[in-house]
Amino acid sequence: MLMCRGCYVSADKQFIIWFGEEDQLRIMCMKKGTKLNEVFDRLRDGLDMVESIEGIKFATSTKYGYVTSCPSNLGTGMRASVHIKLPNLTSDGTDTRAKQVAKPLGLSVRGTGGEHTPVGADGTVDISPSARLFIREKDIIKAL
């Protein structure tokens, strides 16, 4: 039975927590620029704060990491991505060529609105590591 849903948005709108939706808990941190370590540090600080709230316990395993409601996110439970303009690979209005380039690099391409969304009018796409299982946070950031 659904008890409640909610959303927290930081004053600068760069840190968001959704709860009671399909992922049960989704924590997002974003920032314009190229310094991924700054985004990751803020995310880590936010996770530490959430985990310090009395009564909140996350299912974790020393072998498998965080146990989530989505099997594809077992482990870190983290998906990191960058939005980048690739006009030469998306000039036909699709992400087909971008996917051909990204796949051998172990990267996935999708629209900036999420799965099954189109490429931005300016050629902006969302790039993330394809690996979801058995990958560490630092390896996710390194892949980007």
ZATIVEX-670466 format. One record per residue (C-alpha): residue in one letter; z, x, y. Coordinates in steps of 0.02 Angstrom, whole numbers, always signed. Each point is the difference from the previous one (the first is absolute). Example, Ala and Ser with C-alpha at 12.3 -4.5 7.8 and 13.67 -1.06 7.14 Angstrom:
# residues 2
{rec "A", {+390, +615, -225}}
{rec "S", {-33, +69, +172}}
//
This chain:
# residues 144
{rec "M", {+0, +0, +0}}
{rec "L", {-48, +68, +170}}
{rec "M", {+154, +19, +107}}
{rec "C", {-68, +76, +160}}
{rec "R", {-134, +103, +82}}
{rec "G", {+7, +111, +150}}
{rec "C", {-78, +135, +103}}
{rec "Y", {+70, +139, +109}}
{rec "V", {-113, +83, +129}}
{rec "S", {+62, +150, +99}}
{rec "A", {-12, -3, +190}}
{rec "D", {-149, +120, -4}}
{rec "K", {-82, -104, -139}}
{rec "Q", {-22, +155, -108}}
{rec "F", {+132, -42, -132}}
{rec "I", {-6, -167, -92}}
{rec "I", {+99, -73, -145}}
{rec "W", {-58, -157, -91}}
{rec "F", {+110, -79, -131}}
{rec "G", {-23, -148, -115}}
{rec "E", {-189, +18, -13}}
{rec "E", {-112, +55, -143}}
{rec "D", {+70, +177, -8}}
{rec "Q", {+178, -66, +17}}
{rec "L", {+30, +137, +129}}
{rec "R", {-135, +89, +100}}
{rec "I", {+47, +136, +123}}
{rec "M", {-138, +63, +113}}
{rec "C", {-4, +141, +123}}
{rec "M", {-151, +43, +104}}
{rec "K", {-50, +108, +146}}
{rec "K", {-160, +51, +86}}
{rec "G", {-42, +183, -13}}
{rec "T", {-16, +133, -132}}
{rec "K", {+181, +51, -33}}
{rec "L", {+33, -85, -167}}
{rec "N", {+166, +91, -19}}
{rec "E", {+69, -94, +153}}
{rec "V", {-45, -167, -79}}
{rec "F", {+73, +52, -167}}
{rec "D", {+162, +63, +81}}
{rec "R", {+22, -166, +91}}
{rec "L", {-34, -95, -160}}
{rec "R", {+128, +106, -94}}
{rec "D", {+130, -32, +136}}
{rec "G", {-35, -186, -9}}
{rec "L", {+15, -2, -190}}
{rec "D", {+165, +95, +11}}
{rec "M", {+63, -132, +122}}
{rec "V", {-55, -146, -110}}
{rec "E", {+75, +80, -156}}
{rec "S", {+166, +26, +92}}
{rec "I", {+24, -188, +30}}
{rec "E", {+145, -61, -105}}
{rec "G", {-57, -109, -144}}
{rec "I", {-179, +65, -6}}
{rec "K", {-40, +92, -160}}
{rec "F", {-173, +53, -57}}
{rec "A", {-47, +18, -183}}
{rec "T", {-40, +183, -27}}
{rec "S", {-25, +115, -147}}
{rec "T", {+17, +189, +2}}
{rec "K", {-154, +6, -110}}
{rec "Y", {-110, -136, +78}}
{rec "G", {+60, -14, +180}}
{rec "Y", {+14, -170, +84}}
{rec "V", {-27, -152, -109}}
{rec "T", {-105, -126, +96}}
{rec "S", {-67, -173, -33}}
{rec "C", {-177, +71, -3}}
{rec "P", {-31, +118, -148}}
{rec "S", {-134, +94, +98}}
{rec "N", {+134, +56, +123}}
{rec "L", {+123, +66, -129}}
{rec "G", {+67, +168, +55}}
{rec "T", {+11, +29, +186}}
{rec "G", {-50, -178, +41}}
{rec "M", {-85, +79, +150}}
{rec "R", {-178, -25, +56}}
{rec "A", {-51, +107, +149}}
{rec "S", {-166, -9, +89}}
{rec "V", {-92, +55, +155}}
{rec "H", {-122, -99, +105}}
{rec "I", {-149, +107, +45}}
{rec "K", {-171, -30, +76}}
{rec "L", {-142, +48, -117}}
{rec "P", {-153, -65, +93}}
{rec "N", {-126, +108, -95}}
{rec "L", {+63, -66, -167}}
{rec "T", {+16, -182, +55}}
{rec "S", {-153, -21, +112}}
{rec "D", {-69, -132, -120}}
{rec "G", {+156, -107, +28}}
{rec "T", {+71, +34, -173}}
{rec "D", {+120, +126, -75}}
{rec "T", {-116, +43, -146}}
{rec "R", {-44, +177, +57}}
{rec "A", {+178, +35, +58}}
{rec "K", {+62, -48, -175}}
{rec "Q", {-128, +115, -81}}
{rec "V", {+65, +147, +103}}
{rec "A", {+185, -45, -19}}
{rec "K", {+5, -33, -188}}
{rec "P", {-24, +181, -58}}
{rec "L", {+138, +49, +121}}
{rec "G", {+121, -123, -83}}
{rec "L", {-1, -115, +152}}
{rec "S", {-27, -188, +19}}
{rec "V", {-88, -86, +144}}
{rec "R", {+27, -177, +63}}
{rec "G", {-9, -99, +161}}
{rec "T", {+141, +20, +125}}
{rec "G", {+59, -177, -37}}
{rec "G", {+39, +42, -181}}
{rec "E", {-88, -26, -165}}
{rec "H", {-163, -96, +5}}
{rec "T", {-16, +12, +190}}
{rec "P", {-153, +67, +89}}
{rec "V", {-24, +167, +86}}
{rec "G", {+46, -6, +185}}
{rec "A", {-144, -27, +122}}
{rec "D", {+22, +180, +58}}
{rec "G", {-2, +69, -178}}
{rec "T", {+189, +9, -19}}
{rec "V", {+63, -4, -180}}
{rec "D", {+168, +17, -88}}
{rec "I", {+10, +155, -112}}
{rec "S", {+138, +24, -129}}
{rec "P", {+27, +99, -160}}
{rec "S", {-66, -92, -153}}
{rec "A", {+146, +56, -109}}
{rec "R", {+144, -124, -4}}
{rec "L", {+94, +52, -156}}
{rec "F", {+89, +166, -26}}
{rec "I", {-29, +66, +175}}
{rec "R", {+134, +67, +117}}
{rec "E", {+16, -45, +184}}
{rec "K", {-42, +177, +55}}
{rec "D", {-157, -4, -107}}
{rec "I", {-54, -164, +80}}
{rec "I", {+16, +76, +173}}
{rec "K", {-87, +161, -56}}
{rec "A", {-147, -99, -70}}
{rec "L", {-28, -81, +169}}
//
